[in-house]
Amino acid sequence: MQNTLIQDMERQLATMQEQINALKQQPQTPQPSTQPDPYTDYQDQIENAQAELRVIFESMCKSHKVALVSTTISIANAQIGGFANGTSTCVVHTPDDINEDAMATALDVFSNPRRIKVLKVLIGNPLTGSEITQQTGLVGGQLYHHLSILENAQLIRKDGDKYAIEDIAQLMLVSLKTAVGGMEIGRE
């Protein structure tokens, strides 16, 4: 009986070996993936939604005589390595609604690469002054000068001995990254 089982298994093994050899002799052509690419699906959905929103915004702007509308909705931004949760909206009815001095003062905070670096290292990581020094290279008075400017602008806060970034600062970083990404000088 055992001999019969062994012979049966040997025949099955020989058949499998023949099938393997036959497969090896067939030309190897890559088979197209039958799985849909979720990135492409999501990208298409996002592009369609953006197009629909553009039409709605243009219609609203015309009916309410709005010159500019800017809305930032940010959940996560891998490019800056962190999370920014929230929504920020700005509506400008005429160019006179833009206060040059206030805008220049606000942008001055972001005009220094050292302050941007401090904000980046604080994304998702409240840090002490010495930890910020380790990650940015800023020391002593230089570091505390930039921290003071960021605190006064309410972009960071001090919790005990650690500094933490405010959500609005993360949204502003994402928005500025988006804005300068479209400028030749801002491309990486």
N, C-alpha and C positions, 0 to 999 in steps of 0.2 A: 504494500500500500504506500509506504514511504517512497519507494522507487517511482511509483506512478506520480506522486505529488512533485517529486524532484524533476521528473521528466516534463511535467506540465509547466513548472516554473521555468525550466530551461527553454522550452518552446516560447513561452511568453517573453522571456528575456531576449531570445533571438529575434522575435518579431519586433520588439521595441528597438533593438539595435539596428535592424533594417530600416525602420522608420526614421531613426536618428540620422543614419547615413544618407537616406533619401533627402531629408531636410537640409543636411549640410551641402548637398550637391545643388540645391536650388539657388538661383541668384538672390543675393541679399539686397532687398530694396526696403528702405525705411517705410514703414506704414504710417500714414497720416493719423494723427491723434483724433480719436472720436470724441474726446472730452472737450466741451466748450471752454474757451479761455475766459475765466471770470473777470480778469482785468479788462479785456476788450468789451465784455458785456457792460461792466460798470462804467467804463469810459464812454461808451455810446449813450448810456442813460444820463450821465452827467452832462454831456454835450447837448443832448436834447432838452434837458431841463434848463440849461443855461440859455439856449436859444429861446425857449418859451418865456423865461424871466426877462430877457432883453426886450421882447415884444411887449410884455406887460409894463415894464418900466418906461419904455418909450411912450406908450399910450398914456400912462399916468403923468409923465412929465409934461406932455403936450397939453393935457386937460387941466393941469394945475399950474402951468407956466413955471415949471421948475427947470433951472438951467443945468444943474448937476446933482446926481444922487450917487452916493458911495455907500455900499453895505459890505461889511466884512463878517463872514460867519466862519469861525475857525474851530475845529475840534482837535486836530493834531497836525503837526508839521514836522515831518521827519528831517527836513533839510536843516532845521535849527535844533533838532534833537529833543524836542519837548512837546508839551501840550499847552494849548491856549484855548480855554473854554469860554465861549461867550459870543455876543453879537455887538457890533458897533455900527451905527448908521449916521450918516451926515447928509443933510438936505440943504442945498444952496439954491435960493430962488433967483438971485441975481449975483453977478460978480461982486457987488458991494457987500454981500453977506460974508465975504472972506476978509477977516481982519489980518492985515499983513503983519503987524507987530506981534500979535498973539501967535500966529503961525510960525514966524521966525523964531520966537522965544521957545516954542515947543520943539521945533526942529533942531535948535541949538543943542538941546540935550542929546540928540541922536547924531550930532555932527562929529563926535569924538569917538574914534575906534576903540579906545580903552573902555569907555562907558558901555559901548555895545558888547565888548568882550565880557565885562562884568555881568551884564544882563544875561548873556548866553550861558555863562557858567552857573547862574542861579536858577536856570530853568529846571524845575523838578528837584532841585537840591538846595535847600536852605543851608548856607555856609557861614562859618565864622570868618572874621577878618583875615586870620592867618591862613585859612583854607582858600580864601579868594586869592591871597598873595601867591600861594603855591600854584594855583591854576592860571593866574594871569601875569605873574611877574611884577605886578604893581606893589610897591612897598610904602610903608609909613604914611607921610603926609600926602603923597601922590594918590595912594589908594583912598584915603579918607576924604580927600577933596572930591573925587569922583563919586564916592558913596554918598556924600553930603548933597551933591547936585541931584543925584537920582532919588534920594529920599525927599528932598524939597519938591521935586516934580511929582512925587507920589507914585513913582514907578517901582520902588522897592520899599520894604518896611523892615524894621529891626524887631525880631521876636527874641527877647532874652539876649544871648550873645551871638545870635545868628541873623543873617540878612536873608530875606526872601523876596522873590519877584512878585509883583502884583499881576493879576490876570490881564489888566489893560496894557501893561508893558509887553506882555507876550503877544497880544493882538496887534499892538503897534509894530513890533518887530516883524510879524508875519506880513502885515499890510505894507510896510516899507520894503521888505524883501520882494514882495510882489510888484510894487511900483518901480523900484530901481532895476528889477529883472528885465523890464521892458526897455530900459535905457542902454544904449551901447556901452556907456561907461560903467554900468552896474552889472554887466555880464561877467560871469566867472570863467 
